[in-house]
């Protein structure tokens, strides 16, 4: 493939993409059915052609640098587009029913409004949707694809990092006139909304290097979706992120409180069966999910293991 005056080997791009997903040359080699030295050679040849390093190397461990992250996102998007187009040419590839399990908050806040686009692309495919429990650690027999929060082992399955979350306090705009200073005294007089037993807020206080305060009142919601809904109604302060709370933050129904600081938190992962590949309906949905997240500029991690 020629780009400008440079020829880029498709084999080199494929080797780099696999190494980037696995963060390991040996695991990439196993996937591609070649030797580890062959993958290393292809990656170094690509770096030489581009004139830029794509990985930071720490002994046997490799880690994508910013240039590598930019390139792998483009390659994966291109591969996924090719896959989706090729699959769409086959009517049989998308007939029947695909069963998915997704956390309730993710379904309501992000995926639900986007499903019409996926179904429009593949009109012969039906979906059966259910909610994934936060503690899910195995893929149920009747589920083809699940989105889970935090990675478990899922032995024998393909686990693809999907979204990295960075959380921060949010509240209704009437609770603040402009950014609130990071002053624990504000929370001492306020209501804190929890989506768990209190661990998430405790971790946020620790991440900001301040002592956890006791608020005037605690409200425990049944889910992240409920916690954000309460915050929109002016009940108090909840924790959210640009992925789950993006629509409300973009519309002004919610505002970020206490300055621009965020806390990196665990992310979401796509789980499919090991036998399912990019040319399966589940693989096509996984590819579409990655593209949809990238278009929203919220996909902070990509890759797979399993």
WOPEFEN-V637240 format. One record per residue. N is the residue number from 0. RES is the residue in one letter. PHI is phi in degrees with one decimal (NA if undefined). PSI is psi in whole degrees, 0 to 359 (NA if undefined). OMEGA is omega in radians with two decimals (999 if undefined). Layout:
N RES PHI PSI OMEGA
N RES PHI PSI OMEGA
//
This chain:
0 X NA 127 -3.10
1 X -101.6 127 3.07
2 X -123.4 110 -3.03
3 X 65.6 234 3.11
4 X -102.2 15 -3.11
5 X -114.8 141 3.06
6 X -100.1 123 3.11
7 X -107.0 125 3.13
8 X -73.8 130 3.08
9 X -64.4 326 3.08
10 X -62.9 321 3.12
11 X -66.4 319 3.11
12 X -63.4 318 3.12
13 X -65.0 318 3.13
14 X -64.1 317 3.12
15 X -62.7 316 -3.12
16 X -61.8 317 3.13
17 X -66.3 317 3.11
18 X -63.6 323 3.13
19 X -66.9 319 3.13
20 X -64.6 315 -3.07
21 X -84.6 342 -3.02
22 X 55.1 35 -3.06
23 X -162.7 124 -3.13
24 X -65.6 319 -3.11
25 X -64.5 317 3.13
26 X -66.9 324 3.07
27 X -63.5 319 3.13
28 X -62.5 319 3.10
29 X -60.8 318 3.14
30 X -63.9 319 -3.05
31 X -86.0 349 3.13
32 X 73.8 33 3.12
33 X -129.6 181 3.12
34 X -83.3 159 3.11
35 X -63.5 323 3.14
36 X -65.4 328 3.11
37 X -66.0 317 3.10
38 X -63.7 314 3.14
39 X -59.8 319 3.14
40 X -63.5 316 -3.13
41 X -64.2 319 -3.14
42 X -65.5 316 3.14
43 X -66.8 326 3.08
44 X -65.5 321 3.10
45 X -64.5 316 3.11
46 X -61.1 320 -3.14
47 X -66.1 320 3.13
48 X -64.6 317 -3.11
49 X -79.6 339 -3.11
50 X 73.6 28 -3.13
51 X -150.2 144 3.08
52 X -78.6 142 -3.11
53 X -109.2 339 3.12
54 X -125.1 148 2.84
55 X -94.0 127 -3.06
56 X -105.3 129 3.12
57 X -126.2 84 -3.04
58 X 66.6 235 3.11
59 X -83.2 348 -3.10
60 X -88.6 138 3.09
61 X -121.1 151 -3.12
62 X -143.7 131 3.13
63 X -61.5 135 2.98
64 X -95.2 177 -3.09
65 X -55.5 321 3.11
66 X -64.4 318 3.12
67 X -65.1 322 3.12
68 X -63.2 319 3.11
69 X -62.9 316 -3.09
70 X -69.0 317 -3.07
71 X -67.0 326 3.09
72 X -63.1 319 3.13
73 X -67.2 317 -3.14
74 X -63.3 313 -3.11
75 X -64.2 322 3.09
76 X -62.5 318 3.12
77 X -65.3 315 3.11
78 X -60.5 317 -3.11
79 X -65.8 321 3.10
80 X -63.9 318 3.11
81 X -62.6 316 3.14
82 X -61.5 313 -3.11
83 X -62.0 319 3.14
84 X -66.1 315 -3.14
85 X -62.8 319 -3.14
86 X -68.4 323 -3.12
87 X -65.8 340 3.11
88 X -75.1 345 -3.13
89 X -108.3 112 -3.10
90 X -63.1 324 -3.07
91 X -68.9 337 -3.05
92 X -66.4 336 -3.06
93 X -125.9 32 3.01
94 X -94.1 161 3.13
95 X 91.5 199 -3.04
96 X -122.6 134 3.07
97 X -109.1 126 -3.11
98 X -100.9 127 -3.12
99 X -128.5 151 3.07
100 X -127.5 127 -3.03
101 X -137.5 141 3.06
102 X -55.3 142 -3.03
103 X -57.6 318 -3.11
104 X -65.2 319 3.14
105 X -65.6 320 3.13
106 X -64.5 313 -3.06
107 X -71.8 316 -3.00
108 X -83.4 332 -3.00
109 X -130.8 305 -2.98
110 X -72.9 317 -3.08
111 X -50.7 310 -3.13
112 X -65.2 346 -3.08
113 X -102.9 349 -3.03
114 X -62.4 329 -3.13
115 X -58.3 325 3.13
116 X -64.8 315 3.13
117 X -62.6 314 -3.11
118 X -66.9 328 3.09
119 X -66.1 324 3.13
120 X -69.4 328 -3.05
121 X -129.2 79 -2.97
122 X -68.1 342 -3.13
123 X -93.0 2 -3.12
124 X -102.9 131 3.06
125 X -104.0 154 3.14
126 X -118.5 140 2.95
127 X -116.4 114 -3.03
128 X -105.9 137 3.04
129 X -139.4 170 -3.13
130 X -94.1 134 3.09
131 X -89.0 131 3.08
132 X -69.3 146 -3.13
133 X -59.4 331 -3.08
134 X -93.7 10 -3.10
135 X -56.5 128 3.12
136 X -129.3 357 3.04
137 X -135.8 152 3.13
138 X -87.9 116 -3.13
139 X -57.0 153 -3.06
140 X -61.4 331 -3.08
141 X -98.1 15 -3.14
142 X -116.4 129 -3.14
143 X -90.5 329 -3.12
144 X -148.5 138 3.08
145 X -131.9 148 2.93
146 X -107.8 125 -3.07
147 X -123.6 155 3.09
148 X -98.3 123 -3.09
149 X 73.8 140 -3.05
150 X -85.8 131 2.95
151 X -107.0 182 -3.05
152 X -68.7 316 -3.13
153 X 43.8 57 -3.08
154 X -55.0 133 3.11
155 X 82.9 359 -3.12
156 X -110.9 163 3.07
157 X -91.7 122 -3.11
158 X -116.5 115 -3.06
159 X -112.3 117 3.04
160 X -56.8 133 -2.97
161 X -116.4 299 -3.07
162 X -136.5 130 2.97
163 X -94.1 133 -3.11
164 X -102.9 142 3.03
165 X -128.1 111 -2.96
166 X -102.6 159 -3.11
167 X -161.5 159 3.13
168 X -69.9 143 3.08
169 X -132.5 158 3.10
170 X -159.3 170 3.06
171 X -69.4 148 -3.07
172 X -60.5 334 -3.11
173 X -70.9 347 3.11
174 X -81.5 350 -3.14
175 X -147.4 142 3.01
176 X -108.7 89 -3.01
177 X 88.5 177 -3.10
178 X -60.9 135 3.05
179 X -82.1 140 3.04
180 X -69.2 154 3.11
181 X -75.8 81 -3.07
182 X -124.5 111 -3.13
183 X -55.7 338 -3.13
184 X -64.3 333 3.09
185 X -63.8 316 -3.11
186 X -73.2 333 3.10
187 X -62.6 335 -3.11
188 X -101.8 7 -2.98
189 X -121.5 180 3.07
190 X -104.1 129 3.06
191 X -102.4 131 -3.12
192 X -102.7 126 -3.12
193 X -108.2 146 2.97
194 X -107.8 2 3.09
195 X -142.6 201 -3.12
196 X -79.4 358 3.13
197 X 123.8 354 -3.08
198 X -65.1 322 -3.06
199 X -64.5 315 3.10
200 X -65.5 323 3.11
201 X -61.3 319 3.11
202 X -67.6 326 3.12
203 X -66.9 315 3.09
204 X -57.0 315 -3.12
205 X -63.7 322 -3.11
206 X -66.3 332 3.14
207 X -92.5 0 3.07
208 X 70.3 30 3.11
209 X -124.5 154 -3.12
210 X -71.7 137 3.14
211 X -65.9 135 -3.11
212 X -106.5 159 3.06
213 X -94.2 118 -3.10
214 X -76.4 171 3.07
215 X -63.7 329 -3.10
216 X -159.4 145 3.03
217 X -110.2 140 3.00
218 X -124.9 126 -3.13
219 X -105.5 114 -3.12
220 X -90.6 163 -3.10
221 X -81.1 344 -3.11
222 X -162.4 171 3.06
223 X -61.8 319 3.12
224 X -56.8 315 3.13
225 X -66.1 318 -3.13
226 X -60.2 317 3.13
227 X -67.7 323 3.11
228 X -62.7 317 3.10
229 X -62.0 318 3.13
230 X -62.9 320 3.12
231 X -61.2 329 -3.12
232 X -84.3 3 3.08
233 X 85.7 16 -3.13
234 X -66.4 320 -3.10
235 X 173.0 208 -3.09
236 X -102.7 131 3.05
237 X -120.7 173 3.05
238 X -110.3 134 3.12
239 X -148.9 192 3.12
240 X -150.1 174 -3.09
241 X -71.3 341 3.11
242 X -76.4 305 -3.08
243 X -81.5 326 -3.07
244 X -105.1 12 -3.02
245 X -59.7 319 -3.11
246 X -65.0 316 -3.13
247 X -68.4 322 3.11
248 X -69.2 321 3.14
249 X -66.6 326 -3.12
250 X -83.5 347 -3.10
251 X 91.0 1 3.10
252 X -68.2 335 3.04
253 X -128.3 153 3.02
254 X -129.8 154 3.08
255 X -81.6 128 -3.10
256 X -99.4 157 2.99
257 X 65.6 38 3.02
258 X 83.5 184 -3.00
259 X -83.4 357 -3.05
260 X -63.6 142 3.11
261 X -129.5 162 3.06
262 X -117.5 122 3.07
263 X -67.3 135 -3.06
264 X -132.7 176 -3.13
265 X -65.2 156 -3.06
266 X -110.9 184 3.11
267 X -99.4 150 -3.11
268 X -132.6 147 3.05
269 X -98.7 128 -3.13
270 X -117.0 124 3.04
271 X -130.2 166 -3.13
272 X -70.8 148 -3.09
273 X -58.3 329 -3.11
274 X -78.0 344 -3.13
275 X -82.5 135 -3.09
276 X -120.7 184 3.13
277 X -60.2 335 -3.10
278 X -92.7 16 3.03
279 X -102.8 166 3.11
280 X -61.9 320 3.11
281 X -64.6 321 3.10
282 X -64.7 321 3.11
283 X -65.3 319 3.11
284 X -65.1 318 3.11
285 X -60.3 317 3.12
286 X -63.9 319 3.13
287 X -65.2 320 3.11
288 X -59.8 316 -3.14
289 X -63.4 319 3.12
290 X -67.2 319 -3.13
291 X -62.9 320 3.12
292 X -67.7 320 3.13
293 X -64.4 323 3.11
294 X -65.8 330 3.08
295 X -82.8 356 -3.14
296 X 59.4 38 3.11
297 X -121.9 0 -3.11
298 X -82.7 100 -3.05
299 X -91.2 345 -3.12
300 X -140.3 146 3.08
301 X -137.5 159 3.10
302 X 139.0 185 3.11
303 X -157.2 163 3.03
304 X -152.4 169 3.07
305 X 129.7 NA 999
//
